[in-house]
Amino acid sequence: MFLVWVSLTEHKWVTLGERRRAMDQVGDAIVMTDPQGKVLYVNSAFTTMTGYASYEIVGQNSRMLKSGEQNAAWCTELSTSLQAGSSWHGGLVNRRKNGTTYREEMTITPVRDSCGEIVRHVAIKRDITERLAAEETQRFLSALLASSHDAIIGQTADGKIQRWNKGAEALLGYRADEVIGKPISILLPAHQRDERLPLLENAWLAQSCSTESILLTKDGRQIDVSIKGFPIKNGSGEVVGSAAI
């Protein structure tokens, strides 16, 4: 990463300024330190992630980012890896300039001189706070879905069943593997499919709604149900499906 680049066609050295500008275009934060941890360089992504401008962090020890949330075993593992001259990869909690903490994924790689001595460490950092929060939310929702006694059914925008919990299995008799990927219309009596299906799909995909309907169980029984439906949107706010309780 910090080697001098050579153009094979023009045989021109890439200048230090050009390398710095290139690293400032990288989305991940890059930090270069000396072997003792004194910061020598940070790119613009580092400033975005931590709030520290280059002039505030260069010359300081990288320990100033510590949140204090890492235990002794974690610190020992990191120190041992660096002293052994090995690369290290893992997660940690650091503190921004404004005092808030964030979770990051970091890889530290040693840079050696021509004699094999470590002269620099380069750390590549990525803020994973939002990703971990989203994963935690997903785990919570999955647990809620699995444990609910109500039937919870999710469908894609084109009307294919995507989620099916134990409550749906108990109410309608189908196992999840029997209905996932099937059209939602299999749950409606034949004489109501043309009339009720567009109404249900349009309502669920447009906005949250409540309605009553008749659903068809696996063994052919027709049951009266109360349905609360709501759209499912992606991070851009686009409707990608719907769910119903």
GULOVEX-187582 format. One record per atom (N, C-alpha, C): residue in one letter; x, y, z. Coordinates in steps of 0.02 Angstrom, whole numbers, plus 32768, in hexadecimal, padded with zeros to 4 digits. Layout:
// GULOVEX-187582
AXYZ ...
// end
This chain:
// GULOVEX-187582
M802A7FC48000 M800080008000 M802B803F8000 F8064803C8025 F808F80768029 F80CF806F8000 L80CF803F7FD3 L810880377FA6 L8103806B7F6F V813C807A7F50 V813C80A87F17 V812180847EDB W80F280A37EB8 W80D380847E7D W80F8809D7E3F V80FE80717E0E V811F80837DD0 V80F180747D96 S80EB80A27D67 S80C480977D2B S80EF80707CF9 L80D780377CE3 L80FD800E7CB5 L8101802C7C6F T80D4805A7C61 T80D380777C1E T80FC80B77C1A E80FB80DF7C52 E811D811F7C4E E815B81217C7B H816480ED7CA7 H819E80E97CD3 H81A781287CFD K816F81427D1A K8172817C7D45 K816381687D8C W818981857DBB W817B81787E01 W813B819C7E16 V8114817A7E3F V80D9819A7E5B V80EF81C37E97 T80DE82027E99 T80F5822E7ECE T80D182207F0F L80ED82377F47 L80CF822F7F88 L808A82517F8A G8087828C7F6B G804782B07F6A G801182887F45 E802482687F0F E7FF382407EE9 E7FDC82047F12 R800B81E67F38 R7FF781AD7F61 R7FC881C37F99 R7FD681FC7FB6 R7FAB82167FEB R7F6582257FD0 R7F6282437F95 R7F2082527F78 R7EFA82127F69 A7F1F81DE7F53 A7EFE819E7F45 A7EE181807F85 M7F0881827FBB M7EF081657FFA M7EB7818D8018 D7EB381CD8008 D7E7A81F5801F D7E3A81E37FFB Q7E3F81BF7FC4 Q7E0381A97FA0 Q7DE981667FB9 V7E1081457FE5 V7DFB81047FFF V7DC3810D8031 G7D9180E2802E G7D5880E8805B G7D6880D580A3 D7D9780A780AD D7DAA809380F1 D7DDE80C3810D A7DDD80CA8150 A7E0E80F48171 A7E5380D2816F I7E8780F98161 I7ECC80E0815F I7EF581088190 V7F1980E581BB V7F45810481EC V7F8A80E581E7 M7FBE810F81E3 M800380F681E4 M8025810F8223 T804680E28248 T806980F48285 T80B080DB8283 D80D980F582B1 D811B80D782BA D8114809A82E7 P8148807482F3 P81428037831C P812980438363 Q81318081837C Q811A809083C0 Q80D280A983C2 G80B280AE8388 G806D80C28387 G8060810B837A K80968133836D K808C817A835D K807081818317 V803981A78310 V801781AD82D0 V804081DA82A1 L804D81C08264 L807281E58232 L804681FE81F9 Y800F81DB81EE Y7FE381ED81B6 Y7F9D81D181C1 V7F6A81F781AF V7F2581DE81AC V7F0681FA816C N7ED781D3814F N7EB581EC8114 N7E74820E8127 S7E51822980F6 S7E14824F8103 S7DDC8223811F A7DDB81E2810E A7DA881B58129 A7DB081AD8174 F7DEE81B2818C F7DFA81AF81D4 F7DD981EB81F7 T7DE0822681D9 T7DC1826281F5 T7D75825B81F7 T7D59824081C1 T7D11823681BE T7CFA820681F4 M7D2181D28201 M7D0D819F8231 M7D1681B6827A T7D4B81DA8288 T7D5B81EA82CE T7D4E823382E1 G7D4C826082B0 G7D4482A682C0 G7D8582CB82C9 Y7DBD82A682CB Y7DFE82C682D3 Y7E1C82D9828F A7E2E83198289 A7E52832F824D A7E9983158250 S7EBA83158217 S7EFE82FB8213 S7F2D831F8244 Y7F2883618248 Y7F5683868273 Y7F4A837982BE E7F0E835F82CF E7EFF83508315 E7F18830B832B I7F2482DF82FB I7F36829A830D I7F7F828A82FB V7F9982A782C6 V7FDE829982B2 V800D82B182E9 G803B828582FE G806982948334 G8050827A8377 Q8010826A837B Q7FF4824D83B8 Q7FF9820183B6 N7FF181E183EF N7FF0819883F0 N7FAA818083DF S7FA6814B83B9 S7F65813183A3 S7F3A811A83DE R7F5981148419 R7F3281008455 R7EFF81358469 M7F058171844F M7ED581A58461 M7E8E81958449 L7E878164841D L7E45814F8406 L7E25811B8433 K7E4C81018463 K7E3380CA848B K7DF580DE84B3 S7DC680B184B5 S7D8880BD84DC S7D8C809F8522 G7DBC8072852D G7DC18051856D G7D9580138573 E7D728002853C E7D447FC9853E E7D657F87852D Q7DA47F898516 Q7DC77F4B8507 Q7DE57F2F8548 N7DDE7EED8550 N7DF97ECE858D N7E447EC08585 A7E637EA985BC A7EAB7E9E85BC A7EC07E69858B A7E987E348584 A7EA97DFE8556 A7EAC7E17850E W7E7D7E4284FB W7E7C7E5F84B8 W7EBB7E8784AC C7ECD7EB284DC C7F087EDC84D5 C7F487EB384D0 T7F4B7E7D84F7 T7F857E5184F5 T7F8C7E2F84B1 E7F547E188495 E7F557DF78453 E7F6F7E27841E L7F557E65841E L7F6A7E9683EC L7FB47EA683F4 S7FCA7EB28431 S80107EC4843E S803F7E8B842A T802B7E4E843A T80557E14842A T805C7E0C83DE S80267E1683B9 S80287E108370 S80567E448352 L80517E828369 L807A7EB8834D L80C37EAE835E Q80D17E99839C Q81177E8E83AF Q81377E548389 A810D7E248375 A81267DEB834E A812D7DFC8305 G81187E3782F2 G811C7E4B82AB G80E67E2D827F S80AF7E18829E S80787DFA8278 S80427E2D8269 S801B7E1E8236 S7FDF7E478229 S7FAA7E34825C W7F7C7E628268 W7F477E578299 W7F057E6F827C H7ED17E488288 H7E8E7E5B8270 H7E5C7E4D82A7 G7E317E7D82B3 G7DFE7E7282E6 G7DD17EAF82EE G7DA57EAB8320 G7D777EE1832E G7D877F038371 L7D737F428377 L7D7E7F6683B5 L7D4D7FA083BA V7D4B7FBE83F5 V7D217FF98400 V7D508034840C N7D4A806883E4 N7D7280A483EC N7D4580E083FB R7D658118840B R7D408154841E R7D4E818C83ED R7D1981AC83D6 R7D2081E583A8 R7D35822483CF K7D44825883AA K7D57829883C8 K7D1F82B383F3 N7CE082A983DE N7CA782C48404 N7C9582998440 G7CBA8265844E G7CAE823C8489 G7C8381FE847E T7C6281FA8445 T7C3981BF8438 T7C6681848423 T7C4F81498430 T7C75810D841D T7C5A80F083DC Y7C8380CA83BB Y7C6F80A8837E Y7C9580668379 R7C7980388355 R7C997FF7834C R7CBB7FF68307 E7CF87FDD8307 E7D1C7FDB82C8 E7D3C7F9682BD E7D477F88827E E7D6C7F4C826A E7DAF7F658251 M7DE57F48826A M7E277F63825A M7E587F2C8246 T7E817F3B8215 T7EB97F118201 T7EF97F3A8207 I7F2A7F20822D I7F6A7F418234 I7FA07F168213 T7FC77F3781E8 T7FFC7F1481C3 T803F7F3681CE P80747F1081DD P80B67F3081E5 P80D57F4081A1 V80FB7F7681A0 V81217F898164 V816B7F848177 R81927F5E8151 R81D97F528160 R82077F778130 D82417F888149 D82737FA7811D D829B7F7180F8 S82CE7F8580D3 S82F57F5680AB S831B7F2480D6 C83247F338116 C83477F058143 C83177ED88169 G82D67EE0815C G82A57EB6817D G828C7ED181BF E82A27F0E81D2 E828B7F2C8210 E82487F4F8206 I821D7F498238 I81DC7F6A8234 I81E67FB48240 V81D17FDD8210 V81D980258216 V8196804A8219 R816180288206 R811F80468207 R80EB80108215 H80B18027822D H80767FFC822E H803F80218208 V801C7FFD81DE V7FE4801A81B9 V7FA47FF881CF A7F74802181E5 A7F34800781FB A7EFE801D81CB I7ED47FEE81B6 I7E997FFC818D I7E5D7FF081B9 K7E33802481C0 K7DFC802381F0 K7DB9802D81CC R7D86800B81E4 R7D43801381C7 R7D1080188200 D7CE8804C81FF D7CB380548231 D7C7B80228222 I7C6E7FF58252 I7C3B7FC18249 I7C027FCA827B T7BFD80058299 T7BCA801182CC T7B84800482B1 E7B7580228277 E7B31801B825B E7B247FD48245 R7B577FB3822A R7B4E7F6E8213 R7B3E7F40824E L7B627F498285 L7B577F1F82BF L7B127F2D82DE A7AFE7F6D82DD A7ABC7F7E82F7 A7A857F5F82CD A7A8F7F60828B A7A5E7F41825E A7A5B7EF68269 E7A947ED78273 E7A957E8E827F E7A737E7D82C1 E7A7D7EA782F4 E7A5C7E9C8334 E7A107EA3832E T79FB7ED68307 T79B47EDF82FC T79977EA482D7 Q79BC7E8B82A6 Q79A47E518280 Q799E7E1482AC R79CE7E0A82D9 R79CA7DD18308 R798E7DD88336 F79827E15834D F79487E208378 F79077E128353 L79027E2C8316 L78C57E2282F0 L78BB7DD982DE S78F27DB682CF S78ED7D6E82C0 S78D47D4782FC A78EE7D5A8337 A78D77D388374 A788E7D478382 L787A7D858376 L78347D99837F L78087D73834F L781E7D6E8311 L77F87D4A82DE L77EF7D0282F1 A78257CE38309 A78237C9C8318 A77F77C8D8354 S77F77CBA8386 S77D57CAB83C4 S778C7CC283C7 S77777CEB8397 S77337D058399 S77007CCE838E H76CA7CD183B5 H76937CA183AC H76657CB78372 D76687CF6835F D76427D0D8325 D76647CF582E5 A763C7CEC82B3 A76587CDA8271 A76777D198253 I76B77D168241 I76D97D4D8220 I76F27D3581DC I76DC7D5681A8 I76EC7D418164 I770B7D7C813E G77447D70811F G77647DA380F6 G77627D8F80AD Q77597DC18081 Q77587DB1803A Q77817DE58014 T779B7DD07FDB T77C17DFC7FB0 T77907E297F89 A77AD7E5B7F67 A77827E8A7F42 A775B7E687F0A D77727E2E7EF2 D774D7E0B7EBD D771F7DD57EDA G77127DD77F1C G76E07DAB7F38 G76F67D657F4A K77387D5A7F53 K77517D187F67 K775D7D177FB2 I774A7CE27FD2 I77537CDC801A I779E7CD7802A Q77B47D018059 Q77FB7D058069 Q780A7CF380B2 R77DC7D0380E0 R77E37CF48127 R77A57CCF813F W77B17CA0816D W777A7C778185 W778E7C5D81CA N776C7C7481FE N77817C618241 N77587C26825C K77687C12829A K77467BD982B9 K76FC7BE882C3 G76EC7C2882D0 G76A57C3B82D7 G767E7C2F8297 A769D7C3D825E A767C7C31821E A76747BE78211 E76A67BC18226 E76A17B78821E E76687B5D8248 A76627B768286 A762D7B5D82B2 A75E87B728299 L75E27BAE827D L75A17BC68266 L758B7BA78224 L75BB7BA081F6 L75A87B8C81B2 L75BF7B46819F G75E97B2781C7 G75FA7AE181BD G76367AD48191 Y764E7B06816C Y76877AFD8140 Y76C97B068167 R76FA7ADC8159 R773E7AE88171 R775E7B1E8145 A77917B3F815F A77B17B758139 A77CC7B5C80F6 D77EA7B2080F5 D78087B0780B7 D77D37AF58083 E77947AF18098 E775E7AE28068 E77437B208046 V77507B5B8063 V77317B978047 V77637BCD8031 I77A07BCC804C I77D17BFF8039 I77DC7BFC7FED G77D57C357FCD G77DD7C397F85 G779C7C2F7F5E K77677C1A7F80 K77267C107F60 K77007C527F5F P76D17C5A7F2F P76A97C977F2D P767B7C9C7F69 I76717CD87F83 I76467CE37FBD I75FE7CCD7FAE S75ED7CC97F6F S75A87CB77F5C S75957C707F71 I75C57C457F82 I75B37C027F97 I758E7C027FD9 L75917C3B7FFC L756F7C40803D L75287C588037 L75137C6B7FFA L74CF7C857FF0 L74A37C507FCF P74647C4A7FE4 P74367C1E7FC1 P74317C317F78 A74297C007F4D A742A7C0B7F05 A73F97C417EEF H73BD7C427F0D H738A7C717EF6 H73997CB97F0D Q73CB7CC27F39 Q73DB7D057F50 Q741E7D207F35 R74437CF77F11 R74857D0C7EFD R74857D497ECF D74597D497E9E D74577D817E6F D74417DC17E91 E74157DBA7EC2 E73F97DF57EE4 E74257E0E7F1D R743B7DE07F48 R745C7DF37F85 R74A87DFE7F7D L74C87DD87F50 L75117DDB7F4D L752B7E217F39 P75107E417F05 P75297E857EF4 P751E7EB57F2E L74E67EAF7F51 L74D77EDC7F88 L750B7ED47FC0 L75197E957FD1 L754A7E898007 L758F7EA07FF3 E75A47E8E7FB7 E75E87E9F7FA1 E75F17EEB7F9C N75C17F0D7F7E N75C67F557F76 N75C77F797FB9 A759D7F617FE7 A75997F818029 A75DA7F77804F W75F37F3A8050 W76307F2D8077 W766C7F51805A L766F7F578018 L76A97F757FF9 L76A77FC27FFC A766B7FDE8004 A766580268004 A767180448049 Q764F8028807B Q7654804480BE Q7639801080F0 S7645801D8130 S762B7FF08163 S75DE7FF18160 C75C17FB7816B C75787FB48168 C755F7F798191 S751F7F79819F S74FE7F4281C1 S74C27F2D8197 T74B77EED8194 T747F7ED3816D T746A7E8F8188 E74347E768170 E741D7E338180 E74197E0B8140 S74267DCA8145 S74257DA18109 S74177D59811D I74127D2F80EB I740C7CE780F5 I744B7CC780D8 L746D7C9E80FF L74A87C7B80E7 L749A7C3080E4 L74C07C0F80BA L74B87BC880AE L74F17BA280CF T74E07B7280FA T75137B4B811B T752B7B1280EE K75617AF28103 K757C7ABB80DC K754A7A8280D2 D75217A768105 D74F17A3F80FF D74AF7A5480E0 G74AD7A9280C3 G74737AA7809D G743E7ACD80C4 R74497AD98104 R74177AFE812B R741D7B49811C Q73E57B6B811F Q73E57BB38118 Q73DC7BD3815D I740A7C01816E I74077C2081B0 I74047C6C81A9 D73DD7C8B81D5 D73D87CD481D7 D74147CF081FE V74357D2281E2 V74707D3E8202 V746D7D8A8200 S748C7DA88232 S74977DF08233 S74E07DFB8221 I74EE7E2781F1 I75317E3081D7 I75487E7881E0 K75857E7F81FA K75A67EC081FB K75E37EBB81CD G75E27EE28198 G76187EDF8167 G763F7F208165 F767F7F1B8151 F76A87F57814C F76DF7F4B8119 P76F57F8080F6 P77297F7880C4 P776E7F7080E4 I779B7F5080C0 I77E17F4A80D4 I780B7F7180A2 K78357F9F80BC K785D7FCA8091 K78A77FBD809B N78CE7FCA8067 N79167FC4806D N793480068086 G797680098089 G7997804480A3 G798A8083807B S7975807C803D S796680B68013 S791D80CA8016 G78F680A78040 G78B080B88046 G788480998012 E789F806C7FE9 E7878804B7FB6 E7855800E7FD3 V781680057FC1 V77F17FCB7FD9 V78097F8C7FB5 V78207F5B7FDC V783A7F1E7FBF V78107EE17FD2 G77DC7EEC7FF8 G77B17EB4800C G77807ECC8040 S775F7E9E8061 S77307EAE8095 S772C7E7580C7 A770F7E8480FF A77077E518133 A76C17E588150 A76A87E22816C A76667E23818A A76667DFA81C9 I76417E1181FA I76367DED8238 I75EC7DD9823A 
// end
